[in-house]
Amino acid sequence: MRQRNDETVYLTITSGGQPYNLTGCEVDMVIKSSTTVADSTGTTLSTTTGEIALTNAVGGQATVTVSSAVTATACTNWVMRVDVISGGKRKTAGYGSYTVIAL
């Protein structure tokens, strides 16, 4: 990501190597400074709040819109996690590092 830029992230969620059917699911992306801090201290992007759109639910595909407000602060070695909520149950679909390059 680049500081103060609107960014787009394309996701394909799979299970056992096959696309995970996201029909009827909520998808959340949590971005925070460390795995040891509460999710509430970070930023949550979601299908329920409109930052994540299911572009091909059956094919497990979604697009995440990360606004310039989220990328306003340069950071390195932050973390992000993508969760799928289905039937009221949350399951982590992916996680990794999150960096915003200072410009």
Residue frames as qw, qx, qy, qz and C-alpha x, y, z in Angstrom:
[[0.000, 0.889, 0.458, 0.000, 0.00, 0.00, 0.00],
 [0.397, 0.312, -0.022, 0.863, 1.07, 3.58, -0.54],
 [0.156, -0.419, -0.501, 0.741, 0.51, 6.30, 2.02],
 [0.253, 0.495, 0.189, -0.809, -2.58, 8.49, 1.49],
 [0.273, 0.157, -0.695, -0.646, -3.67, 6.44, -1.56],
 [0.818, 0.069, 0.235, -0.520, -6.97, 4.69, -2.19],
 [0.018, 0.369, -0.911, -0.181, -6.04, 1.06, -2.78],
 [0.862, 0.051, -0.100, -0.494, -7.86, -2.04, -4.01],
 [0.225, -0.354, 0.905, -0.067, -7.13, -5.57, -2.82],
 [0.751, 0.116, -0.413, -0.502, -8.45, -8.58, -4.73],
 [0.434, -0.315, 0.786, -0.308, -9.20, -11.70, -2.69],
 [0.741, 0.054, -0.558, -0.370, -9.88, -15.28, -3.70],
 [0.503, -0.403, 0.625, -0.440, -10.82, -17.41, -0.71],
 [0.676, 0.179, -0.675, -0.235, -10.32, -21.15, -1.00],
 [0.673, -0.396, 0.524, -0.341, -10.76, -24.21, 1.16],
 [0.787, -0.046, 0.607, 0.101, -8.93, -27.42, 0.32],
 [0.311, -0.172, 0.603, 0.714, -7.69, -25.82, -2.89],
 [0.102, 0.547, 0.727, 0.403, -11.21, -25.12, -4.15],
 [0.101, -0.394, -0.035, -0.913, -13.05, -21.76, -4.22],
 [0.054, -0.303, -0.784, 0.539, -15.02, -21.20, -1.02],
 [0.079, -0.614, -0.602, -0.504, -18.65, -20.33, -1.75],
 [0.142, -0.057, -0.382, 0.911, -19.21, -16.97, -0.03],
 [0.336, -0.446, -0.501, -0.661, -22.94, -16.82, -0.79],
 [0.611, -0.674, -0.337, -0.242, -24.69, -15.56, 2.35],
 [0.735, -0.268, -0.277, 0.558, -21.37, -14.96, 4.16],
 [0.104, -0.992, 0.071, 0.029, -19.87, -11.87, 5.73],
 [0.797, 0.210, -0.129, 0.552, -16.21, -11.15, 4.97],
 [0.305, -0.950, 0.030, 0.068, -14.10, -8.96, 7.28],
 [0.690, 0.371, -0.255, 0.567, -10.54, -7.67, 6.98],
 [0.508, -0.849, -0.071, 0.126, -8.92, -6.49, 10.21],
 [0.575, 0.541, -0.227, 0.571, -5.79, -4.32, 10.02],
 [0.546, -0.836, -0.014, -0.057, -3.92, -3.63, 13.27],
 [0.078, 0.855, -0.497, 0.128, -0.46, -2.85, 14.63],
 [0.009, 0.397, -0.899, 0.184, 0.21, -6.25, 16.21],
 [0.582, -0.193, -0.752, -0.244, -1.30, -9.67, 16.77],
 [0.367, -0.207, -0.723, 0.548, -1.17, -8.94, 20.50],
 [0.169, 0.113, 0.222, -0.954, -3.59, -5.99, 20.45],
 [0.427, 0.438, 0.705, -0.358, -7.37, -6.19, 20.39],
 [0.343, 0.436, 0.647, 0.524, -9.13, -6.06, 17.02],
 [0.033, -0.907, -0.416, 0.054, -10.98, -2.96, 18.25],
 [0.338, -0.717, 0.164, 0.587, -7.70, -1.00, 18.21],
 [0.332, -0.093, 0.644, 0.683, -7.36, -1.52, 14.47],
 [0.444, 0.316, -0.179, -0.819, -9.50, -0.94, 11.40],
 [0.471, 0.185, 0.862, -0.019, -12.14, -3.41, 10.25],
 [0.359, 0.277, -0.425, -0.784, -13.29, -3.41, 6.64],
 [0.386, 0.140, 0.880, -0.238, -16.35, -5.53, 5.91],
 [0.038, -0.327, -0.764, -0.556, -19.07, -6.59, 3.54],
 [0.187, -0.700, -0.667, 0.172, -21.51, -5.30, 6.17],
 [0.152, -0.774, -0.109, 0.605, -20.07, -1.77, 6.06],
 [0.580, 0.791, 0.141, -0.136, -19.43, -1.70, 2.32],
 [0.062, -0.792, 0.544, 0.272, -15.63, -1.72, 1.99],
 [0.242, -0.191, 0.924, 0.226, -15.66, -5.34, 0.80],
 [0.700, 0.321, -0.063, -0.635, -17.75, -6.41, -2.19],
 [0.661, -0.020, 0.746, 0.077, -18.34, -10.02, -3.16],
 [0.289, 0.537, -0.426, -0.668, -17.53, -9.96, -6.87],
 [0.670, 0.124, -0.658, -0.322, -18.06, -13.69, -7.47],
 [0.612, -0.453, 0.435, -0.480, -19.50, -15.25, -4.31],
 [0.989, 0.054, 0.067, -0.117, -19.64, -18.79, -5.69],
 [0.764, 0.470, -0.257, 0.361, -16.02, -18.45, -6.86],
 [0.697, -0.505, -0.238, 0.451, -14.85, -17.11, -3.49],
 [0.457, 0.278, 0.087, 0.841, -13.87, -13.74, -4.93],
 [0.202, -0.890, -0.360, 0.193, -14.10, -10.35, -3.26],
 [0.410, 0.548, -0.035, 0.728, -12.70, -6.85, -3.70],
 [0.461, -0.659, -0.365, 0.469, -11.56, -4.76, -0.74],
 [0.233, 0.802, 0.073, 0.546, -11.51, -0.98, -1.05],
 [0.601, -0.431, -0.288, 0.608, -8.91, 0.48, 1.31],
 [0.121, 0.953, 0.213, 0.181, -9.50, 4.23, 1.57],
 [0.410, 0.582, -0.283, 0.643, -6.85, 6.91, 1.88],
 [0.494, -0.693, 0.206, -0.483, -8.02, 7.39, 5.49],
 [0.960, -0.264, 0.088, 0.022, -6.84, 3.85, 6.26],
 [0.821, 0.226, -0.004, 0.525, -3.52, 4.36, 4.47],
 [0.014, -0.965, 0.026, -0.262, -2.91, 7.82, 6.00],
 [0.476, -0.760, 0.441, -0.026, -0.25, 6.56, 8.41],
 [0.574, 0.510, -0.641, -0.001, 2.91, 4.90, 7.13],
 [0.735, -0.446, 0.443, -0.257, 3.62, 1.63, 8.91],
 [0.491, 0.402, -0.767, -0.099, 5.70, -1.52, 8.62],
 [0.275, 0.057, -0.931, 0.233, 5.14, -4.97, 10.03],
 [0.563, -0.026, 0.322, -0.761, 1.52, -4.42, 10.92],
 [0.189, 0.061, 0.978, 0.070, -0.82, -7.39, 10.48],
 [0.572, 0.099, -0.146, -0.801, -4.00, -8.07, 8.57],
 [0.248, 0.061, 0.960, -0.118, -6.45, -10.93, 8.83],
 [0.485, -0.006, -0.418, -0.768, -9.36, -11.94, 6.61],
 [0.287, 0.071, 0.869, -0.397, -12.28, -13.71, 8.28],
 [0.391, -0.187, -0.638, -0.636, -15.36, -15.37, 6.78],
 [0.340, 0.021, 0.654, -0.675, -18.47, -15.41, 8.95],
 [0.488, -0.047, -0.680, -0.545, -20.97, -18.08, 7.96],
 [0.663, -0.421, -0.598, -0.156, -23.90, -19.27, 10.05],
 [0.480, -0.848, 0.045, -0.220, -22.71, -17.03, 12.90],
 [0.854, -0.359, 0.170, 0.336, -19.30, -18.74, 13.02],
 [0.161, 0.922, -0.322, -0.142, -16.06, -16.86, 12.30],
 [0.912, -0.041, 0.252, 0.322, -13.20, -18.60, 10.49],
 [0.126, -0.770, 0.367, 0.506, -9.88, -17.03, 9.53],
 [0.835, 0.519, 0.180, 0.012, -9.36, -17.41, 5.79],
 [0.704, 0.423, -0.086, 0.565, -5.97, -15.72, 5.61],
 [0.394, -0.896, -0.012, 0.206, -3.51, -13.43, 7.37],
 [0.742, 0.302, 0.025, 0.598, -0.24, -11.68, 6.74],
 [0.374, -0.373, -0.124, 0.840, 1.83, -8.56, 7.10],
 [0.200, 0.883, 0.403, 0.131, 0.55, -5.10, 6.23],
 [0.473, -0.297, 0.059, 0.827, 2.79, -2.23, 5.18],
 [0.273, 0.925, 0.266, 0.010, 2.02, 1.32, 4.09],
 [0.656, 0.115, 0.085, 0.741, 4.97, 2.91, 2.27],
 [0.136, -0.762, -0.181, 0.607, 5.64, 6.54, 3.24],
 [0.495, 0.548, 0.387, 0.553, 5.34, 8.96, 0.32]]
